[in-house]
Amino acid sequence: MIFPTARAIYAAVAGAPVALLVATLAPQAWPLGLAWIVVLAALLLADATFGADRSGLEWQLTAPPTVEVGETAEVEISLVFRRGAAPSSATARLETNAFLRSRFWMWRSRRAGNQLLLVVQLDALRRGVGEIQRIWVEWRGPLGLVTKRRILDTQRPITVTPNLKSLKSEAIKIFARDSISGSRDFRLKGQGSEFEALREFLPGMDRRMIDWKQSARHTKLLAREFRAEQDQTIILAIDTGRLMCEPVAGMPKIDHAIAAAMLLSYVGLKMGDRVGMFAFDSRPRLSSAPSSGVGAYPALQRLASQLDYSTEETNFTLGLSKLSADVRRRSLVVVFTDFADPTSAELMIENIGRLASKHLVLFVAIRDQELDDLTLTEPADMQDATRSVIAHALLQERELVLTRLQRLGVDLIDAPAALLGPDLLNQYLEIKHASRL
């Protein structure tokens, strides 16, 4: 597409009074008034002809495959002009979907020979599959009278993954406490049921760990050292239904759950366990076979980014029954979900109890800190008192549901959003220490 610039329009407008004046003062010379239009048209044609040709434009887009929510992705666009002299500069506008947003409305390039380079910054707004759909590139001719536009269809996906930066520091502290310095595979020694090594018995060690046969052979007391089991299966079951899409602490609950789940998946893969993912709302939405090794973590990130926000009610019977049928080996099933009241939670309790008879179930719920604050704040008027009573009743109903789950042998985590990841990681490490699987 080629169209005149503001400079060409101003030139045409400026020539109109001159042509009118000539026609008024010298009517016989009125053809001279049309000369300016002819000259301007010739200049426009020359500017469009001798500038860089649109058909000779070659381009290349370099973008990162993934970016975390709230972070910035830098996209580099390279424009090479094979026909005609390259312009001194060009501008570009990026058309993206709702997951990404260009930091500025328009970007200007810098020139290097016959090549123009643009570095565009895109803000990741929400978790999902972002996409750079089209790039609108424009440049002017040598005279600045025409603008040439080329629309580049890119369809370049950029996966927006959960942001784990807020949890990484806490994870480092936990590992520093629970793992041995210098251990690269984060094996938990001293507890567990898998034999690790023999070491000399020291005062304070459990006498039941003494290996009497080896002690007699080496003529000194030797104790058996164990480590936590590896190659166990962890299933991250994430509820994507309506209640999980309600905001808590500035983000939907499902985003907090996914961030904690991804932290646990990374740690589990590091420790040699196998991690799979399952998602459901009114029906199962996603199911992945458990995989092992840190190399499987990017694939789990991509799967997590595909979990969309839903307005449908969660069907625990269909979702958890499908999960139980798919996972036959005894596993640690971490269920991220929420409930409104004991009545609506009846089916959830029944199906989680059935799942707990076969697997070790860890129930993870996000506690709404606002409800706690309402019960602890001294009311100033009747309206505040009403809010406090309602909040207290909701918390009591919540405790009732959690107590019933605990009686079924389900492990519980009911923590605020900020502590969800660390508490989940601590619970996982305790399960590993105790060899409960």
C-alpha positions in Angstrom: 0.0 0.0 0.0 1.3 3.5 -1.0 -0.3 6.7 0.2 0.7 10.4 0.4 2.2 11.8 3.6 1.2 14.9 5.4 4.0 16.8 3.6 2.4 16.0 0.2 -1.0 17.1 1.5 0.4 20.4 2.8 2.2 21.0 -0.5 -1.1 20.5 -2.5 -3.0 22.7 -0.1 -0.3 25.4 -0.3 -0.4 25.4 -4.1 -4.2 25.9 -4.3 -4.1 29.7 -3.2 -1.3 30.4 -5.7 -3.2 28.8 -8.6 -6.4 30.8 -7.6 -4.4 34.0 -7.4 -2.9 33.4 -10.9 -6.3 32.6 -12.4 -7.7 35.8 -10.8 -5.0 38.3 -11.9 -4.2 36.7 -15.3 -7.2 34.7 -16.5 -5.4 34.0 -19.8 -2.6 32.2 -17.8 -5.0 29.9 -15.9 -3.3 26.7 -17.3 -0.3 27.7 -15.1 -2.4 27.0 -12.1 -2.6 23.3 -13.1 1.1 23.1 -13.6 1.6 22.8 -9.8 -0.7 19.8 -9.7 1.2 18.1 -12.5 4.5 18.8 -10.9 3.3 17.5 -7.5 1.9 14.4 -9.2 5.3 13.8 -10.9 7.1 14.2 -7.6 4.8 11.8 -5.9 5.4 9.2 -8.7 9.1 9.7 -8.6 9.2 9.4 -4.8 7.2 6.1 -5.0 9.3 4.8 -7.9 12.9 5.5 -6.7 12.4 4.6 -3.0 12.8 1.2 -1.5 10.5 -1.4 -3.2 7.9 -3.1 -1.0 8.2 -6.4 -3.0 12.0 -6.5 -2.3 11.6 -6.4 1.5 12.9 -9.4 3.4 12.2 -9.7 7.1 13.0 -11.9 10.0 11.4 -12.0 13.5 13.3 -13.2 16.5 11.2 -13.8 19.6 11.6 -15.8 22.8 9.5 -18.9 23.0 8.3 -18.2 26.5 7.9 -15.3 28.9 6.6 -15.1 32.5 3.5 -13.2 33.4 4.3 -9.6 34.3 7.7 -9.7 32.5 8.8 -8.2 29.2 9.7 -10.1 26.0 12.1 -8.4 23.6 11.3 -9.1 20.0 13.9 -8.2 17.3 12.6 -7.4 13.8 15.2 -7.3 10.9 14.2 -5.6 7.6 16.4 -6.1 4.6 15.7 -4.1 1.4 16.9 -5.9 -1.7 15.5 -3.5 -4.3 16.1 0.2 -4.1 18.0 2.2 -1.5 17.0 1.4 2.1 15.2 4.2 3.8 16.9 6.0 6.7 14.3 4.8 9.1 11.0 2.9 9.4 8.3 2.5 11.9 6.5 -0.7 13.0 3.3 -1.5 14.9 2.7 -4.9 16.3 -0.7 -6.5 16.3 -1.0 -9.1 19.1 -3.7 -11.0 20.9 -5.0 -10.3 24.4 -2.1 -12.0 26.2 0.6 -9.6 25.0 0.7 -5.8 24.6 3.3 -3.6 22.9 4.9 -1.2 25.4 4.6 1.7 22.9 2.1 2.3 20.1 4.8 2.6 17.4 8.5 1.7 17.2 11.2 3.3 15.1 14.1 1.4 13.6 17.8 2.0 13.4 19.8 1.6 10.1 22.8 -0.7 9.4 23.7 -0.7 5.7 20.6 -1.9 3.7 19.2 -3.4 6.9 16.9 -1.8 9.5 16.7 -3.2 13.0 13.8 -2.8 15.5 13.8 -4.1 19.1 10.2 -4.2 20.3 9.2 -4.8 24.0 6.0 -6.7 24.7 4.5 -6.9 28.1 3.0 -10.3 29.1 -0.4 -9.5 30.5 -1.8 -12.9 31.4 -1.0 -16.6 31.3 -1.7 -18.4 28.0 -0.5 -18.6 24.5 0.3 -15.1 23.2 0.7 -14.4 19.6 2.3 -11.8 17.4 -0.3 -11.8 14.6 0.9 -9.1 12.2 3.5 -6.4 11.9 2.6 -3.1 10.1 5.8 -1.7 8.7 5.9 1.8 7.1 8.7 3.9 5.6 8.9 7.1 3.5 10.3 7.7 0.1 13.5 9.8 -0.5 11.4 13.1 -0.9 9.2 12.3 2.1 6.0 12.7 -0.1 4.7 9.1 0.0 4.5 6.4 2.7 4.9 2.7 1.8 3.3 0.2 4.0 3.9 -3.6 4.1 1.8 -5.8 6.4 3.7 -8.9 7.5 1.7 -11.9 8.6 3.7 -13.5 11.4 1.4 -15.7 13.6 4.4 -16.2 16.0 3.3 -17.7 19.3 4.9 -16.7 22.6 3.9 -18.9 25.6 3.1 -16.8 28.7 4.0 -19.0 31.7 3.3 -18.5 35.4 5.7 -16.1 37.2 7.7 -18.1 39.8 10.2 -15.3 40.8 8.3 -14.6 44.0 8.6 -18.3 45.0 12.2 -19.0 44.0 13.8 -17.3 47.0 11.7 -19.2 49.4 12.5 -22.5 47.6 16.2 -21.8 47.9 15.8 -21.3 51.6 14.0 -24.5 52.0 16.6 -26.4 50.0 19.4 -24.9 51.9 17.8 -26.2 55.1 16.8 -29.7 53.9 19.5 -30.7 51.4 23.1 -31.4 51.8 25.6 -28.7 50.8 27.1 -29.5 47.4 24.5 -32.2 46.5 23.5 -31.7 42.9 20.5 -34.0 42.8 19.0 -32.8 46.0 18.8 -36.3 47.5 17.4 -36.4 51.0 19.8 -38.5 53.1 19.3 -39.8 56.6 15.6 -40.7 56.2 13.6 -42.8 53.8 13.7 -46.5 53.0 16.2 -46.8 50.1 19.7 -47.8 51.2 22.3 -45.1 50.6 25.6 -46.1 52.3 27.3 -47.3 55.5 28.9 -44.8 57.8 30.6 -45.0 61.2 28.1 -44.9 64.1 28.3 -41.7 66.1 26.8 -40.8 69.4 23.2 -39.6 69.0 22.4 -41.8 66.0 19.5 -44.3 66.1 20.8 -47.6 67.4 18.3 -49.4 65.2 20.4 -48.3 62.2 23.4 -50.3 63.3 24.4 -53.0 60.8 25.7 -55.7 63.2 27.0 -58.0 60.4 29.1 -55.3 58.7 30.2 -54.0 62.1 31.6 -57.4 63.0 33.3 -57.7 59.7 35.0 -54.3 60.0 35.5 -54.5 63.8 33.8 -51.1 64.3 30.2 -50.0 64.6 28.7 -49.1 61.3 25.2 -47.7 60.7 23.1 -47.9 57.6 22.2 -44.6 55.9 19.0 -44.3 53.9 17.7 -41.7 51.5 14.2 -40.8 50.3 12.8 -42.8 47.5 13.1 -41.6 43.9 11.1 -42.4 40.8 7.8 -41.8 42.6 4.8 -40.3 40.8 3.3 -36.9 41.5 0.0 -35.9 39.8 -0.9 -32.2 39.8 -4.7 -32.1 39.6 -5.8 -28.5 39.0 -9.4 -27.4 39.1 -10.0 -24.7 36.5 -13.7 -24.1 37.3 -15.6 -20.9 38.1 -14.6 -20.7 41.8 -10.9 -21.0 41.0 -11.1 -18.0 38.6 -12.1 -15.6 41.4 -9.4 -13.1 42.3 -7.4 -13.4 45.5 -4.4 -11.2 46.4 -4.5 -9.5 43.0 -4.6 -12.7 40.8 -7.2 -15.4 40.1 -6.8 -18.4 42.4 -5.9 -20.6 39.5 -2.8 -18.5 38.7 -1.7 -18.9 42.3 -2.3 -22.7 42.1 -0.4 -23.0 38.8 2.5 -21.1 40.2 2.7 -23.4 43.2 2.2 -26.5 41.0 5.1 -25.5 38.7 7.4 -24.9 41.7 6.6 -28.4 43.0 7.0 -29.9 39.6 10.5 -28.5 39.2 11.5 -29.7 42.7 10.0 -33.1 42.1 11.8 -33.5 38.8 15.0 -32.4 40.4 14.6 -35.0 43.1 14.1 -37.8 40.6 10.3 -38.2 40.8 7.9 -38.4 37.8 5.4 -35.5 37.4 2.2 -35.5 35.5 -0.6 -32.9 35.1 -4.4 -33.2 35.1 -6.9 -30.3 34.7 -10.7 -30.4 34.9 -13.8 -28.3 35.4 -17.2 -29.5 34.0 -15.2 -32.2 32.3 -11.5 -33.2 32.0 -9.6 -30.6 30.1 -6.0 -31.8 30.1 -4.1 -35.0 31.0 -0.4 -35.7 30.6 1.5 -38.9 31.3 4.0 -38.6 34.2 7.5 -37.8 33.0 10.9 -37.6 34.7 14.0 -35.5 34.4 14.5 -31.7 34.5 14.2 -31.7 30.7 10.4 -32.4 31.1 9.9 -29.1 33.0 9.4 -26.8 29.8 6.8 -29.2 28.5 4.9 -29.0 31.8 5.2 -25.2 31.6 3.6 -25.2 28.2 0.8 -27.4 29.4 0.1 -25.1 32.4 0.0 -22.1 30.1 -2.8 -23.7 28.1 -5.1 -23.9 31.1 -7.7 -21.2 30.4 -10.1 -19.4 32.7 -13.5 -21.0 32.9 -17.0 -20.0 34.0 -18.3 -23.5 34.3 -19.1 -25.4 37.6 -16.6 -28.1 38.5 -17.8 -31.7 38.1 -15.7 -33.5 40.8 -17.4 -36.9 40.0 -16.4 -36.8 36.3 -13.0 -35.2 36.8 -11.7 -37.2 39.7 -13.2 -40.5 38.4 -11.3 -40.0 35.2 -8.1 -39.3 37.1 -8.5 -42.4 39.3 -9.0 -44.5 36.2 -6.0 -43.1 34.4 -3.5 -43.3 37.3 -3.2 -46.9 38.4 0.1 -46.8 40.3 0.0 -45.4 43.8 0.9 -41.7 43.6 1.0 -38.4 45.4 -2.1 -36.6 43.9 -2.0 -32.9 44.7 -5.5 -31.5 44.2 -5.8 -27.7 43.8 -9.4 -26.7 44.2 -11.9 -24.6 46.1 -15.4 -24.9 47.5 -18.2 -22.5 48.5 -20.0 -24.3 51.3 -20.4 -27.7 52.8 -23.5 -28.6 50.7 -21.8 -27.9 47.4 -18.7 -29.7 48.7 -20.4 -33.0 49.4 -19.5 -34.5 46.0 -16.0 -33.2 46.3 -15.5 -34.8 49.7 -17.0 -38.1 48.4 -14.8 -38.3 45.3 -11.6 -37.2 47.1 -12.2 -39.8 49.7 -12.5 -42.4 47.0 -9.3 -41.2 45.5 -7.5 -41.2 48.9 -8.3 -45.0 49.3 -5.9 -45.6 46.4 -3.5 -42.7 46.5 -1.9 -40.3 48.9 -3.9 -37.2 48.4 -2.7 -33.7 49.2 -5.6 -31.2 49.2 -4.5 -27.6 48.5 -6.9 -24.7 49.1 -6.1 -20.9 49.0 -7.2 -19.1 52.1 -8.9 -15.8 51.5 -7.0 -13.4 53.8 -9.8 -10.8 53.6 -12.1 -13.1 55.5 -9.5 -13.5 58.3 -9.1 -9.7 58.4 -12.8 -9.2 58.7 -13.1 -11.5 61.7 -10.1 -10.0 63.4 -10.9 -6.3 62.8 -13.0 -4.6 65.5 -16.3 -3.4 63.8 -16.9 0.3 63.8 -20.6 0.2 62.9 -23.4 -2.3 62.3 -22.4 -2.9 58.7 -18.9 -3.9 59.8 -20.4 -6.2 62.4 -22.6 -7.9 59.8 -19.5 -8.5 57.6 -17.6 -9.9 60.5 -20.4 -12.4 61.4 -20.8 -13.6 57.8 -17.0 -14.0 57.4 -16.8 -16.0 60.7 -19.6 -18.2 59.5 -17.9 -18.8 56.2 -14.7 -19.7 57.9 -16.5 -22.1 60.2 -18.1 -23.9 57.3 -14.7 -24.1 55.6 -13.1 -25.7 58.7 -15.9 -28.2 58.8 -15.1 -29.3 55.2 -11.4 -29.5 55.9 -12.0 -31.5 59.0 -14.0 -34.1 57.1 -11.3 -34.4 54.5 -8.7 -34.9 57.2 -10.7 -37.7 58.7 -10.6 -39.4 55.3 -6.8 -39.5 55.5 -6.3 -36.5 53.2 -3.3 -34.2 53.8 -4.3 -30.6 53.9 -2.8 -27.2 53.0 -5.0 -24.2 53.6 -2.7 -21.2 53.2 -2.8 -17.6 51.9 -1.7 -17.1 48.4 1.7 -15.7 49.4 2.5 -18.9 51.4 1.0 -21.5 49.1 4.2 -22.4 47.2 6.5 -22.7 50.3 3.9 -24.6 52.3 3.3 -27.0 49.5 7.1 -27.6 49.1 7.5 -28.1 52.8 4.7 -30.7 52.8 6.2 -32.5 49.8 9.6 -32.7 51.5 8.0 -34.0 54.7 6.2 -36.7 52.7 9.6 -37.6 51.1 11.3 -37.7 54.4 8.7 -40.0 56.0 8.6 -42.3 52.9 4.8 -42.2 53.0 4.5 -43.3 49.4 
